[in-house]
């Protein structure tokens, strides 16, 4: 909520919008997402058109109680919104940014702006940890550093804040000026300059020049001396503070680095004096980010002794929520390392997406360093909990317990500390509910998470829901207006999960889901998924169940059609939706051309079924070698669907485009497209590097034991494995029962260990296999081993054994624990 008072008329004046107001209302909330509405009566919705046209969501936003809109054009049916104020602007995003920039101008406070290629979010969060004992800080929630995210972050500035820390991320030229205009940092911090987003710039110099624009009006700029040593342009900032691990001319010269008891001991020269710093991390990225924070506090004139004390108490930054399987048929959302009002709203939105259980529970600790009076803070929290329809709250901490009367949930219980909650955990009788764990670091809610998460195999398939959402949006952006999207979630969503993935797809408003079998559809319905669901392989013996759960069958033969019509007659079912499959050359399933005339006769005026869609499947849409055949399929399908539709008294949905066709065949979009493996980051039709798709799934295991073996000693079943020279092998906790196929044995497969690819040795066993770690450095028992991830891609594994990524992904066993990440 902004500190200064806004009304819709004041906002109209600031952004220079036209439009006649129905009523002048106070505004506290800016909305850009129709799915995340809070306090609708005091909100204004910006109809952005970044990926999908925000104007199409006006009806549902209005229905949710929002009556203020910033639009590029009035709705065609504007009379349907009698209570709405429509502010018309030429560019909705620019209007949002203009409002944020004006809000920033209203406050005279120090602001630290952070940008770079890597480490922006970590540096921002660590600076927050280091400075919050002295300052009341506002910052981006999570990594809200985009053109939209920065505007929404800056809007959070209130009168009680005396420091802002905002990160800014760009991917191409001409983006930073708008971010600088909104943030207006007085202090700049440039983090590591690496290869991220290289594709958006012609060279490194152009990328650096663009990033430096954030600091155009800064009084102070902190950066690594090495990054700008060869830079030819003008470095902005009235004053510069540099640091380096190589060059002693930097203001902070780190000349000694030592690992002591799993901590990193740094010694440096600063103002001709030797100073020291101990940080609780040893990985290279964390050390670089920590030094950047160290330099920033020194540049801000903090005492080196005070900085050292605070740096040693830095805690890891977890920016991702984890969705895990919990005890007693519960789902656990683990966000247990930080708690503030902004990230709480994000977490509650994610909780709201979950439909698999009838109850939603929040476990929340006291919130620190909010800058608000406790009465104001917990009233805001209670209102948020109520608006997000949380059924049960468990509060932990003296402050939240003192404000228990504010919470009006169906169930509530409060504890003074985490120890007391853990002692009484069994009495809370968690069962069949989604539980969000949201706690400040000092409450050690990781102990609570450990108690509630179901114990499982150490081999884990991590699913990045943000990456899945990014991939979905990539394909949505390719669709023509009005084209629907069906998401394929068959085979346990290609091995990635069922309701976890379906909830995300439903939240992101796909139009249809498709499953292979009726039982898969029933599981989704049981998990609260209400989207239309097509069943690709309906079994006549389960038609009762299919109808009971409102699932729609694919009909690909006369026998199947006759069976279903007879079933509908017996049950007195009218106009049940079906999907007609046409074989245009795949030669797998579907009606053939010679059968269509009779099919039309059967379907015409049939009162028992209603043809919801007609579809076919392309056999080679990903490869140009098959383009002639693809054109033949498209021509044949067009001829057939027109014949069928002409025989009916209504129009139907037509679809033939699969993942690769969305990429390569825009002409094949028709009324709907079917998105499958592309959701999970794999599309054979995409040739560009790097791919615009993100890796969704990462399969990881760990080392159970390390052995030194002699040259020629046999290893594993049937004595098939050996090393040519003396060396080391690691036994890892994955085998063919987990989905790591026996074909990967005897050196065919490799795994990533501490950055080194280690080949398999000997046969793959049921539960374990061995890898050669002779060339890997610093490997120890318990270390993580990557089977595939965004760096070592699943496509590479498929090549190793001559298969396709589909087979690798769908083969991952159900006994492998799935953990879902969402930021």
N, C-alpha and C positions, 0 to 999 in steps of 0.2 A: 504494500500500500504506500503510495507516495506521500511525502510529508506535506507538500503544498496541496491545496484543494483544486481539483479539476472538475469541470462540468463538461457536458458534451458540446455546449456552445463555445467554451474556452478552447477545447480541442479543435473545433471547427475553425476557429480563428488562427490557431497555431499552424495548422497544416494547410490552411488556405483552401478549404473545401467549399464547394457549392452545395446547395440543398436546403430545403425548408424543414425546420425542426418541429416535431409534433409537441415535444415537451423537453424542458431543459433538466437533465438528471445528473447527479453526481457520478463521477467515474473514478474507480480505484484500480480496476483490472483491465489489462490489455490481453485480448485473446487472438490467437492465430491458428488454433487447432480445435475443430468442432468436437473432438473427442475428450477434450480436457477443459471442461467448463467449471469455473468456481465463482461463486457470488454473481450470478447472471444479471441481477438487477442493477449492479454497479459496474458492468463490463461493457467494453466496446470490442466488436469483432472486426478484425482486418481481413478482408477477403483476398488473401494473397494468391498468386498464381505461379508458384515456383515449380511444382510438379503437377498438381491438379488444380483446376480452377476453383478457388475458394468461394466463388459466387454460387456454385452448385450446392454448397452446404448451408446456405442461408435459411432454407425452410426448417432444417432440424435444429439449427442454433436458435432461431426465433421460437420454435416450439419449446426449447429448453429454458426460455425466459429472458433471453438476451434481446434487447430492443434498440441497440445502437450498433450501426454498421458503417465501416469505411469501405467504399466500393469504387470500382472503376466505372461501373455503369449501373443504372437502376435495374432491378429485376423486371422481367417482362410482365409479371403478375404483381406489380407493386401494390395493388389494392388489397392483396391477400395479407398484407402486413400493416394493419391500421395503426398499430402502436409504435411502429418502427421509425427511428431517425436514420436517414441514409445520408452520409457525407460522401459526396462524389469528388474524386481526385483523379488525376491523370495517371498516377503511379502509386499503388497502394503501399508497396514496400518503402518507397521514398517517403511517403507520408508517415509511416511508422517510425522510420529513422529520424525524420524531422522532429517528431514529437519527443523522441528519446533525447535527441541533442538539445532541445529546448529545456527539457527536464534537467539535464546535466548542468546547463548554464545557471540554473537557479541555485546551485550549491557551490560554495567556496570551500572546497576540501581538497586535500592532497589525494591524488589518484596515481597508483602504480599501474602502468600498462605493460603487459607481458606478451611478447610474440617470439617466433622462431620456427624452426622446422619440427623439433621434438622437445618434449619436456615442459611445454607451456602449462598444462594443467597441474603437473606435479609441483613446479616452481610456485605457481599461484597458491596452491593449497599449503605448501610448506611455509611460504611467506605469511600466510594467514596464521598458521600455528605459531610462528616466531613472533609475530607482532600483536596478536590478540590480547596478551596480558596488558598492553598499554593503550590499545586502540579499540574503538567500536567500528567494526569493519563490515562493508558490503562487498560482495564478490559474485562472479558468475556462479550459478549453481552447476555442479558437475562440470561439463566442458561445453557450456553454452557460449561458443566463441564465434559463431557465424554471423552473417548479416542480420538475421532475425534474432539469434540468441543474444547477441550483444545488446540489441535494442531492449529486449525484455529484461536483461540483467541490469542495465543502467536505470531502467524504470523503478528498480527496487531501492534506489537511494532515498534515504529519509533524513530528517533533521538531526537525529541522534548520531548519525555516522560522522566520524572524523577522518576516515580513510577508506578509499575504495581500491580494490585489486581486481582488475579486469584483464582477461586474456583475449587475444584477437587472433583468429585463424583465417587465412586466405588460401585460395588454390590457383589464382591467376591474377593478372594485372588489373588495375583500376578498381580493386575492391577495398584497399586499405584506407583510401581517403574518407569513405563513409564511416568506417569504424573509428578512425581518428576523430572525426567530427563529433561522434557520440561520446567517446571515452575522454578525449582531451587530457591525456596523462601528463601529470607534472613530473613524474619519474618514469623512466623507461627501463625495462629489463629485456635484453635480447638473449634468448636461450640458444641452445645448440643449433647450428645451421647444418642440416643434413640433406638427404635426397628426397625427403617427403615432398609430394606435390611438384616434383621437377617437371612433370608433363605439362604444367600450366604456364611455364616460362621458357623463353628461348635459351637461356643459360643461367648459371648461378648468379652472375652479376645482376641480371634483371630481377631475379627473385629477391636478392638481398636489398636492392634499391626499393623494391615495392614494400618489403617488410619494414624498412627503416622509416617509411612515411608515417608510421604510427607515432613516431617521436618528434614530429615536425615542430611542435611547440613545447617540448619538454625542457624542464630546467636541468635535468640530470639524466644521463644514459649510462647504464651498467651493461658491460658486454665482455665477452672473452676476446682478449687482445688478438689471438691467433685468427679469429674469424674475419676481422676487418683489416689485418695487417697489409693485405694486398689490394684492398678496396680502393678504386680510383675516384669514386664519387665523394660528395661531402657528407660527413657523418653528422646527423642532427644532434641537438642538445646543447644547451649553454655550457654544461660541464660534463666531463666524461670520467667514468671510473672503470678501469680495466682489470681483468684478472687473467692469469696464465699459469700453466704447469710447465711451460717451456722457456718463456722469455722473461728475464729478470727486469725488464723495463716496465712491466705492468705494475699497476698500483698495488695489486695483491699478487705476489709471486709465490706459488706453492712449490717449494723445493724438496719436500720430503713427504713420502706416503708409505704408511706401514699398516698392515692388518694386525690388530691386537684383540684377541678374544672375540672374534667375529664382529669387531668394530673397526672403523677406518680412522687412523690417526694421521692428521694432516698438520704439517708445519709450514709456515709461510713468512715472507717478509712484507711488512706493511709499515710505511712511514719510518723506514730504517730500523724497525723493531721486529724481533721475532715473535710471532704469535702462534697459537695452536688451536686445533679444533678436532673434536672426536665425534664422528657420526655413526649411527647404529646400522649402517649398510655397507656392503662391500662390492656390489655390482657396479660396473663402470658407469651406466646411465645415472644411477642414483648419486654417485660421487660427483659427477659433473653438475647435476642439478643442485646438489648441496653446496658446492663451491659457488655457484651462481647466487644462491640465497645468502651465503656468508658474505660475499662481496657487496650485495645490496644493503645488508644491515650495516656494514662498515661504511659504505658510502652515505648512509643516513645518520652517521655519527653515533652509532651504538657502541658501547664499551665492549672491546674484544672478549673480556672475561664473561660478561653477560651473554654475549652471542654464543660462546663456547658451551655455556651451561644449557642454553636453550636448544642448540643444535644436537646435543647428545640425547635430548628427549624427543626428537622428531619421531613421528610414528608413520608407518606406511599409509599410503593414500589408496584406498579402494574406491574407484569411481564406478564400479560395476556392481549391480545387484546380482545375486546368484539365486536362481530358482532350483530347488532340490527336492527330492522325495523325502518326506518326513515320516516320523513314527505314526502309527495308528491311522494310516490312510490320509495323512495330511500333506500339504505342499508347503515348503518353507521358502520364503523370500528373505535371503540373508543380506541385510544392508547395515551390518552391525558395527561399522567403524566410524560413522559420523552422523551427526544429527543437527539440522538447522531447519528453519521453517520452509526454505525454498526446496531443499532436497527432500523434505518430508512430503511436500505436495507431489513431487515427481514419483516418489516411492508409492504413495497412495494411489496415484493414477495407474501405476503398474499393478498394484493389488486389485484395483477395480477391473482390470482386463481379465482377471482369472475367474473362470466360470465353473471350474471343475468340482467345487465344493459348495455346499449351501451356506456356509458361514465364512465371513472375513474377519480376521483377528489382527489387531495391532499391538505389538509389545514395544513400548516407547519409553526411553529414559528421559531424564531432565535434559533440557536444551540449554547450552551455555553460550556466552558471548553473542547473544542476539542483538544487544543494544536496546532492547525493549524492557520496560517494567514488567515484572512477572505477571501481574494481573492482565496486562494487555497481551503479552505473549501467549499465555495459556488460553485466553479467550479466543485468540486467533487459531490456535491449535485445535481447540474443541470445535470451533465452527468448521474447520477443514475436515476433521474426522466425521462430523455429522453430514456435511455435504457430499463426502465420498462414500457415504452409506456403509460405514464400518460397523459391524455387528457387535464387536467386543473389543474393549481396550484393557490392556494390562500395563499400568504405569509403574515405572521404577525410578525412585528418587524422592527426596524430601520435597522438592519444589512442585513437581507434578502431583504428588500425593496431597499437598496442601490445597490444590486447586481441583480436586476430584469432583466437586459439586458441579463444575462446568460441563462435564462430559455426560451426555444424555444417551449413550449407547444402550442397547438391550442388556448387555452384561458389562460390568467393570470391576476390576480389582486392582489394588495398589500395594506396592511394597517399597520399603525405605531403601533397599539396596539389592544388588544382584544375588548376593549370597542367600538372602531370605527367600527370594523368588526360587532359586535352585532347590532350596530345602523343601519347598512346598510344591514343586513342579508336578509331582504325580497327582496331587489333589485337584489340579486344574482340569484334568480329564480332557485333554486335547483329543479330538476325534473328527475326521472328515471335514477339515477346515483348512483354509489358506491362511498362513500365519506370516505376517511381515514383522521382522525383527529390525528395529531401527534404534540405534543407541550411540551415544557419545562414547568416544574411545575409553574414557576412564571407567566406564561401567563394565568393560570386559564382556560384552555380549557374545564374543566368540565362544565363550564357555556355554552359553545358552544355546547357541546354534549347534554346537557339538552334541548337546544332550537331546535336541529335537530332531536332528537329521538322522535318517535311517542309515545304519552302518552298511557298508557295501564294499565290493571289490575295489582294490586300489587303482585298477585300470578305469579310466574315465573318458567319456566322450563329451567334450565341452561344446555347447551350442551357443553361438553368438547371435542373439535375437536382433541386435542392432544391425549386424551384417545382413541378416535375412531381410529386415525391413529396408535396408539400403538397396538390396537386389530387387526386391519387389518394386520399389520406387523407380529403379532404373528401367524396368520393363513398362511400368505404368506410363512413364514419360514418353514412351514410343507409340502409345496407342492414340488412335484418332478419337475425337470427341464422341462420347456415347458408346464406345466399344467396351463390352464387359470383360471381366477377367475371371477365369476359373483356375483355382490353385489345386494342383495335384498333391494330395496328402496320403496317397496309397502307400502300402508297405511301410507303415509306421513313419510316414513323412520321410521316405527314403532313409530310414534308419535314425532320423533325427528326433523323433518323438511324436506324440499324438496330440493331446489337448494343449500341450505347451506351445506347439507351433500353430495349431488351429486358433487358439485364443489370440495370438498375435495377428493372424490373417483376418480374423473377424474384426478385431479392433481397427485394422487398417482398411476395412471396408472392401474386401474382395467380394465378388458377386456370387461365386459358387465354389464349392469344394468337391473334389472327386476322390473316392476311395475304391479299393479293389473289391472288397467283400462287404456284405451286409453287416457282419459283426464289427468291422472297423467303423462303420457309420453309427451303429448303436453306441459304441464307446464314446464317440464324439457327442452324441445327443446326451448321454449320461453325464458328460462333462460340461453341459450347458451351452454347447454350440448350436445356434439356431439358424445358421445360414442354410440355404438349399444345398443338398448333398446328392451328387450323382454316384450310383454304384455301378462300377464297370463290369463286374461279374456276378450278377444277381442269381442266387440259387433258388429255383422254384420251391424247394422244401422250406425256405425261410421267408416266403412272401408275406406271411402274417406279420412277422417281426418287422419286415421292411415297411409295411404300411403303418404299423403301430408307431413307428419312429419317424414317419414322414420322410422316407428316403426314396429317391427317384431312380428307377432302373434304366440301365442301358439295354436296349433291345437290338440284337444283332442277327436274329434268325426267325424264321416262321415259327419254329417249335417254341421258342421263348415267347414270342408274341402271342401265340395261341394259348400257351399255358397261362400267361398273365391275364388275358381277356377272360378265360374260363374262371380263373380265380376271382376276378373282379365281378363277374356275373354272380357267382356263388355268394359273394360277400355284399352284393348290391352296392358296389362302389362305382361312382360316376366320375368321368373325366379325370382319371388319375394321371399325373404327369409322367411321361416316358421320354426317353432320348433314343432316337433312331440312328444306329451306326451303319455307315455305308463303306463298303470296301472299294476303294478307288485304285488299288495297286499294292497295298501292304500285304495282302493275301494272308491275313491273320483272322480277323473277325469282321462281320458286316454283311449286309445285303449287297448282292451284285447287281449290275445294271440290268440283266435280263429279268430280275425278280421285281423290279420297281413297279411295273404296271399293275401286277397283282397286289403288291403291297399297298398301292394307292387305293385299290378297290376295298381292301380290308380296313384301312384307316378312315376312309371317307365316311363321314356321318356316324362313326363309331362312338357311341355314348359312354363307353367304359374307359377309354383312354383319351388323353390329350397330349399331342406331340409338343413337348416343351422345346426340344431342339433336334436338329439334324446335324450330324457331324461325321467327319472322316479323319484319317490319320496319315500324315505325310511320311514317306519312307526314308527320304534322304534330304531333308530341308537344310541341313548344316553344310553340305558340300556342293561346290559349283559343278562337280562332275555329274551330279544327278539333276541339274537344273531343268533339263529338257523333260525328264520324267516328272519332276515336280509340277511343271506347267501342264502336262497331260493330266495329272491328278486334279489340279485346280479346275481345269476345263470340264472334266468329267463330273466332279462334285457339283459345280455350278449347274450343269445340265440336269443332274438328278434332283438336287434340292428344289430347283424351280418346278420340276415335274410334280414332286410330292406336294409342295406348297400350293401349287395351282389346283390340286385336287381337294385341298382342305378349305375350309371356310374361314381360316384365320392365318396369320403370319406366325412364323416360328423363329427361334434363334438358330443361326447358322454358324458353325465353327469348324475349322480345320487346322489352324496355326498352333504348332507346339512351340516350345522354348526357342529353338533355333529359327523357326519361321518368324517369330516376333522380331528377331534380329535382322534376318535376311530378306523376308518377304512381306513388306508392308501391305501389299495388295491382297494378302491372304487373311487380313484381320477380320473381315466380314463383321458379324455381330458380337463375336466373343473370341478370345484366345485362351489357350490352355497353357499355363505356366507350370513346368515341372522342375527338372534338375537345375534350371537357371536360378531358382529361388535359393539354392544351396551353393551358388557360386560357380557353377560349371555350365559352360555353353560352348559347344564345339564350333559354333559359327562365329565366335568372337576371336579375331586374330590380333587385335591391337595389344600392345604391351606398354605399361601394365594394364591388366584387364580392369574395366570399370566395375566388375563384380568383386565382392568381398568374400573371403573364405568364411563359411558359416561353422563348419565342424572341425574340431581338433581332437585327435585321439592320442591320449597320453597314458603311459604306464610308468613303472619304476623298477629300479634294480633290486632284486632280492639278494643276490650274492655275487661276489667277484672271485674268480679263481685264476691262479697262475698255472699255465699248462705248457708242457714241453712240446717241441716240434714233433709232429707225427702222432701224438696221443689222440685216440679217437674220442669223439664228443657226440653224445646224444644217441637216440634209438638207432639200431641197425649199424652203429659205428660209422655213420656216413660222413661225419664232420672231423676236421683236423686243421691245425695251423701249420703253415710251411716252416715257421720258425718259432722259437719260444715266445710266448706272449701272454695276454690276459683276455679272458672272456667274462662277460656279465650275463647272468641268468635274469631275464626280465619277466614280469608278471603278465604275460599275454600269450595265448595259444590259439589253436584252431577253434576251440569252443567259444572263444571271444570274438571270432571272426577274422583272425589273422591266419589266412589260408596256408595249408601245408605247401602250396606252390611257392611261398616266400622262403622256404628253407634252403639250406646249402648255398648261401651267398646270393640268391636271387633277390632277396629283399634287403633293405637297409633301414636303419632307424637313426634318429638324430640325438646324439648324446653330447651335451656341453658344446654344441656347435659343430661337432664332427660326425660325419656319416659313418655308422658302424654296420658292416654287413652281418647277416645271420651266419651262424656256424651250425652244421648238422641239421637234422630234421626238426620241424616245428612240432612240439608236443601239444597235448590237449590244453594245458593251462599255462605253459611256459615255453620259452625258446631261448637260445643263446646267441649272443652277438659278440663280435670281435672288437674289443676296445683297446687293442694294443697301441693304436696311434692317438687315442684320445687323452687329453691332459686333465688331471685333477678330478677324475671320476671316482665316486665313492658309493658304497651301498646306500640305497635309499634315494639316490638321485633320480630326477625326472628323466624319462625317455620319451621322445616324440615319435609317434608312428606316422602321423601326418598333421600338418597345420598350415597356416597361411604362408610360411616360409618354405616348408617341404611339402609340396602340394600333393593332393590325392591323385592327380593326373599322373604324377611321376610313379607312384606305386602301381597304378594300372599298367603303365608301360613295362614295369619290371616283370610282370607275369603274363603280359599279352592279353589283358582284359580291358574293361571300361570302368570309369569311375563309379557308375551306378552299382556295379557288383561289389566293389570295395565298401561303399557306404552302406548299402542295404544289408551287407553281411555282418555288420557289427552286432554282436549278440545282445539280447535283452538283459543278460546278466551284467553287462557293462553299465555302470552307473552313468546316467545323463545328468549333467549340470548345465543349467541355462543362465547365460549372462545377459543383463540388460542395463544400459546406462541411461 
